[in-house]
Each structure stands twice: as C-alpha cells, then as structure tokens.
C-alpha cells in the first residue's frame, strides 16, 4: 500500500508529465487534448489558467516547463488589447477572446505570473522587456478602479467564477489587485487594503469615514448574517454571503487581514469542512434557485447548480492555495496531509486530474487532464518543502 510520501511523489512526477504533455508552441493549454476539450475551447492558452500554471511550472525548477511558462506569458502579451487588457484566452488559431462581460482577472494573474517568473530568473530581465506591456495592463486596471475606494469594480460573471453573479466590488479580484499593487510598488496599495477590510467585512466597530463605503456597508449590516469570513462581493444594496473560499484563501495568503482575522478565517474554513469530501469546495453555502442572486445562466448545461462547478463544486487546483495557506500559518503537518489528499483527488479515474468534483458526492466532473491541477500541486509541494512563495 502506498504511503502518503509515495503518493505525493507519484503525483508530483505525473504532474510534471501532464504539464509537458499540455505544453504547446504557444504555451500551456488548459487541459489535455480531446475532441470535447477542443470543441469547448479548452485547448487554448487561457490568461488566468496559464498564469496560475506558470507558478508551479517555474517553481518545479524544470527548464522545459519554465520555458513553456515564459512562452505562455509572451503569447498573452502579444495578444494584449490596445487598451491594455490581457485576453481571457488565445485560441490555437491565434484569436483572442475577452468574454461576454469582460474578463478582469486574466490581466491580474498575468502580472503576478510575470513577476514570479522574473524573480526566479532575474538574469533574463523579462519584466523589464515587457515594461511597456505591464504599464498598459496596470493602466487598464486603474481604469476599473473606484477613485475613492481604490478597489476594482466589475460586471457579473467576469472572473474565474464566470457563471456566478458577483458584481460591483468582488473579493477575489480585489485580493489579486492588492497583491499586484504590492508586487509593482503601487503607492496606493495601503489604501486598497484599508477599504478592502472595511467593505468586505463591515461588521467591525470602526466605521469608514468614506461616505460611499458607509452607505454600501449600511445595507450589508442591515441584512447580512455576520460570519468570520469576508463577503464574496458588495454592490449597491446587495452582496454575497455564499462564502467564496478561493477569495478568502487569497486574502489570507496575501496578508490582507491582520493575524487574528486570518486565524479566524482559517479556523472557520476548517470548521465548515471545506476540504471534505475533497479539498476544496468553492463555496460554503451554494446559491439556490429561490435565491434572489440566482441567474438563468447558472443553469446553462445544468452546470452551476448547487454543489456543482463554481456554486459549491470541488476544485483541486484551489487545494494548492489551501495547502499554501496552511503552510504559511505554521500548520505544516495538516498541510502535508492535505497535499496527500490533493494527490488522491488527482489520482481518481487512474490519474485523470479532473477539472472539478461534485461538492457533496465527490463525483468527478468536467474535463480530464487539467493543467492547473498539476501546476498548483507542484507549487504547493515547493511551498511546503522549500518555502516558495507567490
């Protein structure tokens, strides 16, 4: 019988192999090629997917994978829109797609990936070479920023959870925005952090002096149930209480909340068993059909029903960030245990690296051979073993 160590090492090697298999002349595609994957557009260079993949590919120390990560970053840069936006994805026929209501996080993740690569290979000067591109990307993001709250604003369904009704000020995107500001030495990073804390958790005794923030949070405090987690989004008179696990993980990884708050969030996630039946579920309280936030597009392909897909499904790649946070907060033993469980979920169906799983039954769903599942396993492994940080 395999031990956890054996399982982790096998998953690591299979992850390397999958990423090499999914690397093309244009960069890393979202998943293994199949007719279904090609028909659904998964055999493309996705902005967020390829950028997230580049973290593990670079952290691996494998020169072939590092080169594929660099090619992915350059491909996305070549297809940058004139206004600075990085595309949602670039097809194998070299066509850029920017999604229905825009795609905000591809640009954010691209900037994070570029910085991560540059820190790993400073002699190449990739960030310097792409300085004009990064300037345009940051400029586009600044055009999405509220000029009084220093937080990004966005449409519904315009980030990785692209069939979820989050809009206005979104937790996940603004956690990334704070990280980008820190990496690129943007002077207003502290202001972003300040308003982030007040808006996404408006239950503290201290109130913001900003009039618009007070009005937004008054609605929340008048109708929301107070939990230890950050709200998934805040808009004018409505907000998200489903608990975006990924957004809360990123917020803590990037040390946006103070230590006491970070501990409270992590303890709450453990109490709610977001790592069961597999690590980790995308939301704690899925949005039901009778919820005012329910949208017709959530039922498309019967995909985003409660406990499925972004609405409470299990996403193995997010387990990588889960393991990284456990490691960062000193819970190393639990982190290694969860890394082994991450390997187990990748092993389902003879190492199919399934895209996502049903949040209650654990049934494997979606595409096979998902690149970011492999990449984030590698990244999480090196975060634990070598203290690698984003």
C-alpha positions in Angstrom: 0.0 0.0 0.0 1.3 3.4 -1.0 2.3 5.8 1.8 1.5 9.5 1.7 5.1 10.2 0.7 4.9 7.7 -2.2 1.6 9.1 -3.3 2.9 12.7 -3.2 6.0 11.8 -5.2 4.0 9.9 -7.8 1.5 12.8 -8.1 4.5 15.2 -8.5 6.0 13.2 -11.3 2.7 12.7 -13.1 2.0 16.5 -12.7 5.3 17.2 -14.5 4.4 14.8 -17.3 0.9 16.3 -17.7 2.2 19.8 -17.9 4.8 18.8 -20.5 2.1 17.0 -22.5 -0.1 20.1 -22.4 2.6 22.5 -23.4 2.5 23.7 -27.0 4.4 26.1 -29.2 2.2 28.9 -27.9 2.2 27.9 -24.2 0.3 25.7 -21.8 -3.3 24.8 -22.7 -6.0 24.4 -20.1 -6.3 20.7 -20.3 -5.4 17.5 -22.2 -6.5 17.5 -25.8 -9.6 15.5 -26.6 -12.5 16.1 -29.0 -14.6 17.5 -26.2 -11.8 19.8 -25.0 -11.2 21.2 -28.5 -14.9 21.7 -29.1 -15.3 23.5 -25.8 -12.2 25.7 -26.4 -10.2 24.2 -23.6 -7.3 23.6 -25.9 -6.4 27.3 -25.7 -4.0 29.5 -23.8 -6.2 30.9 -21.0 -5.0 34.0 -19.3 -5.7 33.0 -15.8 -5.1 29.3 -16.2 -1.7 29.7 -18.0 -0.6 32.4 -15.5 -1.6 30.2 -12.5 0.1 27.2 -14.2 3.3 29.2 -14.6 3.7 29.4 -10.8 4.1 25.6 -10.5 6.0 25.3 -13.8 8.6 27.8 -12.6 8.7 26.5 -9.1 9.4 23.0 -10.4 12.9 24.0 -11.5 12.3 22.1 -14.7 13.8 24.1 -17.6 11.4 22.7 -20.1 8.4 23.7 -18.0 9.9 27.1 -17.2 10.3 27.8 -20.9 6.7 26.8 -21.5 5.6 29.2 -18.8 7.6 32.0 -20.4 6.1 31.3 -23.8 2.6 31.4 -22.2 3.3 34.8 -20.7 4.7 36.1 -24.0 1.7 34.7 -26.0 -0.7 36.5 -23.8 1.4 39.7 -24.0 1.3 39.6 -27.8 -2.5 39.4 -27.8 -2.9 42.2 -25.3 -5.8 44.6 -26.3 -4.9 48.1 -27.4 -6.4 49.4 -24.1 -4.1 47.1 -22.1 -6.4 44.2 -21.2 -5.0 40.7 -21.3 -7.4 38.3 -23.0 -9.4 35.6 -21.3 -7.9 33.2 -23.8 -6.0 32.9 -27.0 -7.0 30.0 -29.4 -4.6 27.8 -31.2 -5.6 29.8 -34.3 -4.3 32.9 -32.5 -7.6 34.6 -31.9 -8.1 36.5 -28.6 -11.4 36.3 -26.7 -12.3 38.7 -23.9 -15.6 37.0 -22.7 -19.2 38.3 -22.6 -19.0 40.9 -19.8 -15.2 41.3 -19.8 -12.6 39.2 -18.0 -10.9 41.1 -15.2 -8.6 38.5 -13.6 -6.6 37.4 -16.6 -4.8 40.7 -16.5 -4.2 40.4 -12.8 -2.9 36.9 -12.9 -0.7 37.7 -15.9 1.0 40.5 -13.9 1.5 38.1 -11.0 2.9 35.4 -13.2 5.3 37.8 -14.9 6.7 39.0 -11.6 7.0 35.4 -10.3 9.0 34.4 -13.4 11.2 37.4 -13.2 12.1 36.8 -9.6 13.0 33.2 -10.5 15.1 34.2 -13.5 16.3 37.7 -12.8 19.1 37.5 -15.3 16.6 37.3 -18.2 15.0 40.6 -17.4 11.6 39.6 -18.7 9.7 42.1 -16.6 11.9 44.9 -17.9 11.5 43.7 -21.5 7.7 43.7 -21.1 7.7 47.0 -19.2 5.5 48.7 -21.8 3.0 45.9 -21.7 2.9 45.9 -17.9 2.3 49.7 -17.9 -0.6 49.2 -20.3 -2.0 46.4 -18.2 -1.8 48.4 -15.0 -3.3 51.4 -16.8 -6.3 49.3 -17.9 -6.8 48.0 -14.3 -6.6 51.6 -12.9 -9.5 52.4 -15.3 -11.5 49.7 -13.5 -10.7 51.1 -10.0 -13.0 53.3 -8.0 -11.2 56.5 -7.4 -12.3 56.9 -3.8 -12.2 53.4 -2.6 -9.1 52.1 -4.5 -10.9 48.8 -5.3 -11.7 47.3 -8.7 -15.2 47.2 -10.0 -16.5 44.6 -12.3 -19.5 43.0 -14.1 -21.2 39.8 -13.1 -19.5 36.6 -14.3 -16.3 38.3 -15.3 -13.6 36.5 -13.3 -12.6 32.8 -12.8 -16.1 32.1 -11.4 -17.6 33.1 -14.8 -21.1 31.9 -14.2 -21.5 33.4 -10.7 -23.5 36.6 -10.0 -20.8 38.5 -8.2 -20.5 42.1 -9.3 -19.5 45.6 -8.1 -16.6 45.1 -5.7 -15.6 41.5 -5.8 -13.5 39.9 -3.0 -11.4 37.5 -5.2 -10.4 40.2 -7.8 -9.5 42.7 -5.2 -7.3 40.3 -3.3 -5.4 39.9 -6.5 -5.4 43.7 -7.1 -3.8 44.3 -3.7 -1.1 41.7 -4.5 -0.4 43.2 -7.9 -0.1 46.7 -6.3 2.4 45.3 -3.8 4.4 43.5 -6.5 4.5 46.5 -8.8 5.1 49.0 -5.9 1.9 51.0 -6.5 1.7 53.7 -3.8 -2.0 53.2 -3.1 -1.7 49.6 -2.0 -2.3 50.5 1.6 -5.5 52.3 0.7 -6.7 49.3 -1.2 -6.0 47.2 1.8 -7.8 49.7 4.1 -11.0 49.8 2.0 -10.9 46.1 1.4 -11.1 45.4 5.1 -14.0 47.8 5.7 -16.1 46.8 2.6 -15.8 43.0 2.7 -16.1 42.7 6.4 -18.2 45.7 7.6 -19.0 44.3 11.0 -16.1 45.8 12.9 -16.8 48.6 15.4 -14.7 51.0 13.5 -16.5 52.6 10.5 -15.0 54.0 7.4 -15.0 57.8 7.0 -15.7 57.4 3.3 -19.4 58.3 2.7 -19.9 55.8 -0.2 -18.4 53.0 1.8 -20.6 53.8 4.8 -23.7 53.7 2.5 -22.7 50.4 1.0 -21.9 48.8 4.3 -25.1 50.1 6.0 -27.1 48.0 3.6 -25.0 45.0 4.4 -25.1 45.4 8.2 -28.9 45.8 7.9 -29.4 42.5 6.3 -26.4 40.2 6.3 -25.6 37.4 8.8 -22.2 38.1 10.4 -19.7 35.4 10.0 -15.9 35.4 10.3 -15.5 35.2 6.5 -15.2 38.0 4.0 -18.3 38.7 1.8 -17.8 37.4 -1.8 -18.9 40.8 -3.2 -20.5 44.0 -2.3 -22.7 46.0 -4.6 -25.3 48.8 -4.1 -27.8 47.2 -1.7 -26.9 43.6 -2.4 -24.0 41.4 -1.6 -22.7 37.7 -1.5 -23.0 35.5 1.6 -22.2 32.2 -0.1 -18.6 32.5 1.2 -16.1 32.4 -1.6 -13.5 30.0 -0.3 -10.9 30.9 -3.0 -11.3 34.6 -2.4 -10.9 34.2 1.4 -7.8 32.0 0.9 -6.1 34.5 -1.3 -7.0 37.4 1.1 -5.2 35.5 3.9 -2.3 34.4 1.7 -1.6 38.0 0.7 -1.9 39.0 4.4 -4.7 41.5 3.8 -6.4 40.8 7.2 -4.5 41.1 10.4 -3.2 37.9 12.1 -6.2 37.5 14.4 -8.6 37.8 11.4 -6.6 35.4 9.3 -6.6 32.8 12.0 -10.4 33.3 12.4 -11.0 32.7 8.7 -8.8 29.6 8.5 -10.4 28.1 11.6 -13.8 28.8 10.2 -13.0 27.1 6.9 -11.8 24.1 8.8 -14.9 24.1 11.0 -17.1 24.2 7.8 -15.1 21.3 6.4 -14.4 23.0 3.0 -11.8 20.2 2.5 -14.4 17.5 2.5 -15.1 15.2 0.7 -12.0 16.5 -1.2 -10.0 19.7 -0.9 -11.6 22.2 -1.5 -15.2 23.3 -2.1 -15.5 26.6 -3.9 -18.3 28.0 -1.7 -19.8 27.0 1.7 -23.4 28.0 1.1 -24.4 27.4 -2.6 -26.8 29.8 -4.2 -30.2 28.0 -4.7 -32.8 28.7 -7.4 -35.0 30.6 -5.0 -32.2 33.0 -4.0 -32.5 36.5 -5.4 -28.9 36.1 -6.7 -29.9 33.1 -8.9 -29.3 33.8 -12.6 -30.6 31.9 -15.7 -27.0 31.5 -17.0 -26.2 29.4 -13.8 -28.4 26.6 -15.2 -26.7 26.5 -18.6 -25.7 22.9 -19.4 -27.1 22.2 -15.9 -23.6 23.0 -14.7 -23.7 25.6 -11.9 -26.5 24.0 -9.8 -26.0 23.9 -6.1 -22.8 21.9 -5.1 -21.6 22.0 -8.6 -19.0 23.9 -10.6 -18.4 27.4 -9.1 -21.5 27.0 -7.0 -20.1 24.7 -4.4 -18.1 22.2 -6.5 -14.7 21.0 -5.5 -11.7 22.4 -7.5 -8.5 20.6 -6.9 -6.3 23.5 -8.1 -7.7 25.7 -5.3 -6.4 23.0 -2.9 -2.9 24.2 -3.8 -3.7 27.6 -2.3 -5.3 25.9 0.6 -2.1 23.9 1.3 0.0 27.1 0.9 -2.1 28.9 3.4 -1.8 26.0 5.9 1.9 26.1 5.4 2.1 29.8 5.8 0.2 29.8 9.1 2.5 27.1 10.6 0.1 24.1 10.2 2.7 22.1 8.4 1.5 18.6 9.5 -2.0 19.3 8.3 -0.6 20.9 5.1 1.3 17.7 4.2 -1.8 15.6 5.0 -3.9 17.9 2.7 -1.3 17.7 0.0 -1.6 13.9 0.1 -5.4 14.2 -0.2 -4.8 16.6 -3.1 -2.8 13.8 -4.7 -5.6 11.4 -4.1 -8.2 13.5 -5.9 -5.8 13.9 -8.8 -5.5 10.1 -8.9 -9.2 9.5 -9.3 -10.1 7.6 -12.5 -6.5 6.5 -13.0 -4.8 9.9 -12.6 -7.4 11.8 -14.7 -6.7 15.2 -13.0 -10.4 16.0 -13.3 -11.4 19.6 -13.6 -13.9 19.6 -10.7 -15.9 17.3 -8.5 -19.4 17.4 -7.0 -19.3 19.2 -3.7 -21.4 16.6 -1.8 -20.9 13.3 -3.6 -17.3 13.8 -4.7 -18.2 12.6 -8.2 -15.6 13.6 -10.8 -16.8 16.2 -13.4 -15.6 18.4 -16.1 -12.5 17.9 -18.3 -9.7 15.5 -17.7 -6.0 16.4 -17.6 -6.5 19.8 -16.1 -3.2 21.7 -16.3 -3.6 23.9 -13.3 -4.4 20.9 -11.0 -1.0 19.6 -11.8 0.8 23.0 -11.6 -0.7 24.0 -8.3 0.2 20.6 -6.8 3.8 21.3 -7.7 3.6 24.9 -6.4 2.1 23.7 -3.1 4.7 21.0 -2.7 7.5 23.5 -3.1 5.7 26.0 -0.7 5.9 23.2 1.9 9.3 21.8 1.1 11.2 24.9 0.1 9.2 27.8 1.4 8.5 29.0 -2.1 6.1 32.0 -2.1 4.0 33.7 -4.7 
